[in-house]
């Protein structure tokens, strides 16, 4: 992760080892995921601006909760 931190400094990989820290999530929000990210992980998937494999649920659980609350 320290080597990838040089390539992708926005995520703080040398410090957080790729775990979902606030710094890492901020990198996802500002620059989006890299090819190293695991797109089956919801925070990565919903931060991506590209069309993804349609088998992934591209709506976040927070969006579903809001929709469910409105329909109740």
N, C-alpha and C positions, 0 to 999 in steps of 0.2 A: 504494500500500500504506500510505503514511503516513496517508491519509485514512480508510482502513478500520481502521487501528489504533485510532482514536478510538472506533469502533463495537464492535470486537472486541479489547479490550486484552489478553485472555487469551493471545493467540497471539504477541504481540511482532512484529507485522507491520512496524512501522517499522524494526525492527532486522534482521529476517531476510528481509524481502521475500517472505515466503510459502514460503521453502525449509524443508525438514524438519529444523529444528534441534531440540535437546532441549527448548527452551522451547515450540516449536510443537507437538511431540508431547505435551508435558504438557498444553497447552490442549486437544488432542483428547481426551486421557484424562479431563480434569476436566469440560469443558463440552460435548464432542462437536463434530462438524463443523458448519460453517455452510453456507448455500446457496452460498457462494463456493467451497467446497472441491470438488475433482475426485474424484467418487465412484468413478471407475475406478482410482484409486490405492489399493492395498490397505490401507495404514495408516488412510486416511480411512474406507474402507468398513467395516473391522472395528470401528472406534470408534463407528459409528453405531448408535443404539438403535432406529431405525425400520426397518420392512420396506422393503427396496430392490427395485428391478427384479430379477426372478428370473434374468436373464441374467448377473448378477454372481455370481462365486464368493464366497460370504459366509464361507467358512472361510479362515482365514489360512494362509499357507504354513508357519508354525511349527506350527499345529495339525495340518496334513497330515503334517509330518515326524514328529511324536510318534506319530500314528496308524500311520504306516508302520513306525516302529521297533517298536511294540508287536506288529504283525502279522507281523514278520519272525522 
